[in-house]
Amino acid sequence: MELRQLAYFVAVVEEASFTKAAARMHVAQPGVSAQIRQLEKEFGQELLDRSGRAVTMTEAGRTVLPFARAALAAVDGARLAVDELAGLVRGHVAIGMVTSHNVDIPGMLAGFHASHPAVEITLAESHSSDLMDDLRAGRLDVAIIGVADEPADLELHTLSDEPLVAAVSGEGTRSRIPIRDLKDRPLICLPNGTGIRAILENACAAAGFQPHVTLEAGTPLVLAQLAELGLGMAILPESIVRNRPGLRALRITGADLRGKLALAWRKSAPRSPAARAFTTHAVRFVTR
């Protein structure tokens, strides 16, 4: 039995096709078929049902699949361990980020690539709640997220922590607004799933009401522009309002609303050398 036979078997199962599996493994289809036939001969059982339009597993195939995946994962783990021992870092690191942040992501990635050119990097953008789910599921190694509550299963390195304010247009002498006065006001905020939205909703729930969000946008910049045009009261980080002459910041009293941005990764799950190397690089990059 050879590892490539197990790799071909797993590829055919995942692609449900010999042709697609061969393309994925960069080999000719007859070679994949021949190697799997040899594997079936060694087991004395057919592992794949080829009678339908899509290739499916037999009962024997379903039994073999988890062991085949475990064997391939063990070999990959051994290679990574040896690379790490030798001072080499290879593999893949998956990074996620919220739409709006203050991190020089291109500079961070370029610096890491320069020191670890053998590591493949992927980058995805989403809401904080989805990014945290992806971290927990292992689909991401590191992510920049907005934090409403400190998740017990994630390690956080704080990037920024500042008050959230109610931003309004026009002149006025008022500098504060009680949290209860937000009730029934038309509010402008980031969508559900974002850190700022979760912070707002948690604070309003504690005050006994649900916020009336009439306008949503994916970035704080658009929220600020909507508020400047008098379309509502925007919930924004204080630093954004400070830099826009057309807006006035009202400190929200009766609740502690703070926008926290953090670099996050899993606490307990084992991570590859590539993921550990990137995490170390990212923390150094944002704290330099």
C-alpha positions as CSV (number, residue, x, y, z in Angstrom):
1,M,0.0,0.0,0.0
2,E,1.4,3.4,-1.0
3,L,0.5,6.9,0.3
4,R,-0.3,8.1,-3.3
5,Q,-2.9,5.4,-3.5
6,L,-4.6,6.7,-0.4
7,A,-4.3,10.3,-1.7
8,Y,-5.9,9.3,-5.0
9,F,-8.7,7.5,-3.1
10,V,-9.4,10.5,-1.0
11,A,-9.4,12.9,-4.0
12,V,-11.8,10.7,-5.9
13,V,-14.2,10.6,-2.9
14,E,-14.1,14.3,-2.4
15,E,-14.5,15.1,-6.1
16,A,-16.9,12.3,-6.8
17,S,-15.1,11.9,-10.1
18,F,-12.0,10.1,-11.4
19,T,-11.5,12.9,-14.0
20,K,-11.7,15.7,-11.5
21,A,-9.5,13.8,-9.0
22,A,-6.9,13.3,-11.7
23,A,-6.9,17.0,-12.6
24,R,-6.6,17.9,-8.9
25,M,-3.7,15.5,-8.4
26,H,-2.0,16.6,-11.7
27,V,-1.9,13.0,-13.1
28,A,-3.5,11.2,-15.9
29,Q,-6.9,9.6,-15.2
30,P,-5.8,6.0,-16.1
31,G,-3.0,6.3,-13.5
32,V,-5.5,7.2,-10.8
33,S,-7.8,4.4,-11.8
34,A,-5.0,1.9,-11.8
35,Q,-3.7,2.9,-8.4
36,I,-7.1,2.7,-6.8
37,R,-7.7,-0.7,-8.4
38,Q,-4.4,-1.8,-6.8
39,L,-5.5,-0.5,-3.5
40,E,-8.8,-2.4,-3.8
41,K,-6.9,-5.5,-4.6
42,E,-4.8,-5.2,-1.4
43,F,-8.0,-4.7,0.7
44,G,-9.8,-7.5,-1.2
45,Q,-12.9,-5.2,-1.4
46,E,-14.2,-2.6,-3.8
47,L,-13.9,0.8,-2.2
48,L,-15.8,2.8,-4.9
49,D,-19.1,2.4,-6.7
50,R,-18.5,3.3,-10.3
51,S,-22.0,2.4,-11.6
52,G,-23.6,5.8,-11.3
53,R,-23.0,9.2,-12.9
54,A,-21.0,10.2,-9.8
55,V,-18.5,8.0,-8.1
56,T,-19.6,7.0,-4.5
57,M,-18.1,5.0,-1.7
58,T,-19.0,1.4,-0.9
59,E,-19.4,0.3,2.7
60,A,-15.8,-0.7,2.6
61,G,-14.8,2.6,1.2
62,R,-16.6,4.5,4.0
63,T,-14.7,2.3,6.5
64,V,-11.3,3.1,4.9
65,L,-11.8,6.8,4.3
66,P,-11.1,8.1,7.9
67,F,-8.0,6.0,8.2
68,A,-6.8,7.2,4.8
69,R,-7.3,10.8,5.8
70,A,-5.6,10.2,9.1
71,A,-2.6,8.6,7.4
72,L,-2.2,11.5,5.0
73,A,-2.6,14.0,7.8
74,A,0.1,12.2,9.9
75,V,2.5,12.4,7.0
76,D,1.9,16.1,6.5
77,G,2.3,16.7,10.2
78,A,5.6,14.8,10.2
79,R,6.9,16.9,7.3
80,L,5.9,20.1,9.0
81,A,7.6,19.0,12.2
82,V,10.8,18.2,10.4
83,D,10.7,21.5,8.5
84,E,10.2,23.4,11.8
85,L,13.1,21.5,13.3
86,A,15.3,22.5,10.4
87,G,14.2,26.1,10.6
88,L,12.1,25.9,7.4
89,V,8.5,27.0,7.3
90,R,6.2,25.7,4.6
91,G,2.5,25.2,4.2
92,H,-0.5,27.5,4.2
93,V,-1.8,30.2,6.4
94,A,-5.4,31.5,6.2
95,I,-6.1,35.0,7.3
96,G,-9.4,36.8,7.8
97,M,-10.3,40.5,8.4
98,V,-13.2,42.8,9.0
99,T,-13.9,45.4,6.3
100,S,-12.8,48.4,8.4
101,H,-9.6,48.3,10.4
102,N,-6.4,50.3,10.9
103,V,-3.9,47.6,10.1
104,D,-1.6,47.8,7.1
105,I,-2.5,44.4,5.8
106,P,-0.5,44.6,2.5
107,G,2.6,45.6,4.5
108,M,2.0,42.8,7.0
109,L,1.6,40.2,4.3
110,A,4.5,41.4,2.2
111,G,6.8,41.3,5.2
112,F,5.8,37.7,6.0
113,H,6.1,36.6,2.4
114,A,9.6,38.1,2.2
115,S,10.8,36.0,5.2
116,H,8.7,32.9,4.4
117,P,8.3,32.6,0.6
118,A,7.4,28.9,0.7
119,V,4.2,29.6,2.7
120,E,1.0,30.1,0.7
121,I,-1.2,32.9,2.1
122,T,-4.9,33.3,1.6
123,L,-7.0,36.4,2.7
124,A,-10.7,36.6,3.2
125,E,-13.0,39.4,4.4
126,S,-16.2,39.0,6.5
127,H,-18.1,40.0,9.6
128,S,-16.6,39.4,13.0
129,S,-19.1,36.7,14.0
130,D,-18.3,34.7,10.8
131,L,-14.6,35.2,11.3
132,M,-14.8,33.8,14.8
133,D,-16.7,30.8,13.6
134,D,-14.1,30.2,10.9
135,L,-11.3,30.5,13.5
136,R,-13.0,27.9,15.8
137,A,-13.6,25.6,12.8
138,G,-10.0,25.8,11.7
139,R,-10.9,27.4,8.4
140,L,-8.8,30.5,9.4
141,D,-5.6,30.7,11.4
142,V,-5.6,34.4,12.3
143,A,-8.2,37.1,11.9
144,I,-8.7,40.8,12.7
145,I,-12.1,41.1,14.4
146,G,-14.3,43.5,16.2
147,V,-14.9,42.3,19.8
148,A,-18.1,42.7,21.7
149,D,-17.5,40.1,24.3
150,E,-14.2,38.4,25.1
151,P,-14.5,34.8,23.7
152,A,-13.0,32.3,26.1
153,D,-11.7,30.0,23.3
154,L,-9.8,32.7,21.4
155,E,-6.5,34.5,22.1
156,L,-6.7,38.2,21.5
157,H,-4.1,40.9,20.9
158,T,-5.8,44.3,21.1
159,L,-5.2,46.6,18.2
160,S,-7.4,49.5,19.3
161,D,-9.9,50.2,22.1
162,E,-11.9,53.4,22.1
163,P,-15.3,54.8,23.0
164,L,-18.3,54.5,20.6
165,V,-20.2,57.7,20.2
166,A,-23.4,58.9,18.6
167,A,-22.5,61.0,15.6
168,V,-24.9,63.8,14.4
169,S,-24.7,66.6,11.9
170,G,-25.2,70.2,12.5
171,E,-24.5,72.7,15.3
172,G,-25.4,72.2,18.9
173,T,-24.2,72.5,22.4
174,R,-25.1,69.0,23.6
175,S,-22.1,66.8,24.2
176,R,-23.8,63.8,25.8
177,I,-26.8,61.5,25.3
178,P,-28.2,58.9,27.7
179,I,-28.4,55.4,26.4
180,R,-32.2,55.4,27.0
181,D,-32.6,58.4,24.7
182,L,-31.5,56.2,21.8
183,K,-34.8,54.4,22.0
184,D,-36.9,54.9,18.9
185,R,-34.3,57.2,17.3
186,P,-33.3,56.4,13.7
187,L,-29.9,55.0,14.1
188,I,-27.2,54.3,11.5
189,C,-24.9,51.3,12.2
190,L,-22.9,48.5,10.8
191,P,-24.8,45.3,9.9
192,N,-25.6,42.3,12.2
193,G,-22.6,40.2,12.8
194,T,-20.2,43.1,13.3
195,G,-18.5,44.0,16.6
196,I,-20.0,47.5,16.8
197,R,-23.5,46.3,16.1
198,A,-23.2,43.6,18.8
199,I,-21.9,46.2,21.3
200,L,-24.8,48.6,20.5
201,E,-27.4,45.8,20.8
202,N,-26.0,44.5,24.0
203,A,-26.0,48.0,25.6
204,C,-29.6,48.7,24.5
205,A,-30.8,45.3,25.7
206,A,-29.3,46.1,29.1
207,A,-31.2,49.4,29.1
208,G,-34.5,47.5,28.2
209,F,-35.0,48.2,24.5
210,Q,-34.0,47.3,21.0
211,P,-32.2,49.8,18.9
212,H,-34.1,51.1,15.9
213,V,-31.5,50.8,13.1
214,T,-32.9,52.4,9.9
215,L,-29.7,52.5,7.8
216,E,-26.9,50.0,7.6
217,A,-23.6,50.1,5.7
218,G,-20.5,47.9,5.6
219,T,-17.9,50.6,6.5
220,P,-17.8,53.3,9.2
221,L,-16.9,55.8,6.5
222,V,-20.2,55.4,4.8
223,L,-22.0,55.6,8.1
224,A,-20.3,58.9,8.8
225,Q,-21.3,60.2,5.4
226,L,-25.0,59.2,5.9
227,A,-25.0,61.0,9.3
228,E,-23.4,64.1,7.8
229,L,-26.3,64.3,5.4
230,G,-28.8,64.3,8.4
231,L,-30.2,60.8,7.7
232,G,-29.9,59.7,11.3
233,M,-27.6,59.2,14.3
234,A,-24.5,57.0,13.5
235,I,-22.8,54.8,16.1
236,L,-19.1,55.2,15.4
237,P,-15.7,55.0,17.0
238,E,-14.8,58.4,18.4
239,S,-11.6,58.8,16.3
240,I,-13.7,58.6,13.1
241,V,-16.0,61.4,14.2
242,R,-13.1,63.5,15.5
243,N,-11.7,63.7,11.9
244,R,-14.9,64.8,10.2
245,P,-15.9,68.5,10.7
246,G,-19.4,67.9,9.5
247,L,-20.1,65.6,12.5
248,R,-20.5,66.2,16.2
249,A,-19.8,63.4,18.7
250,L,-22.2,62.8,21.6
251,R,-20.8,60.7,24.4
252,I,-23.3,57.9,25.3
253,T,-23.9,57.8,29.0
254,G,-25.4,55.1,31.2
255,A,-23.5,52.4,29.3
256,D,-19.9,51.5,28.5
257,L,-19.8,51.3,24.7
258,R,-16.3,50.7,23.5
259,G,-15.2,49.6,20.1
260,K,-12.4,47.0,20.4
261,L,-10.4,45.7,17.4
262,A,-8.2,42.7,18.0
263,L,-6.0,40.1,16.3
264,A,-7.4,36.7,17.1
265,W,-6.4,33.1,16.9
266,R,-7.5,29.8,18.5
267,K,-6.2,29.1,22.1
268,S,-6.2,25.4,22.4
269,A,-6.2,23.9,18.9
270,P,-2.8,22.9,17.6
271,R,-1.6,25.2,14.8
272,S,0.9,24.5,12.0
273,P,4.4,26.0,12.0
274,A,3.2,28.4,9.2
275,A,0.3,29.6,11.3
276,R,2.5,30.0,14.4
277,A,5.1,31.9,12.4
278,F,2.5,34.3,10.9
279,T,0.9,34.9,14.3
280,T,4.3,35.9,15.8
281,H,5.0,38.1,12.7
282,A,1.6,39.8,12.9
283,V,1.8,40.6,16.6
284,R,5.3,42.1,16.1
285,F,4.1,44.0,13.0
286,V,1.1,45.7,14.8
287,T,3.1,46.5,18.0
288,R,6.3,47.9,16.3
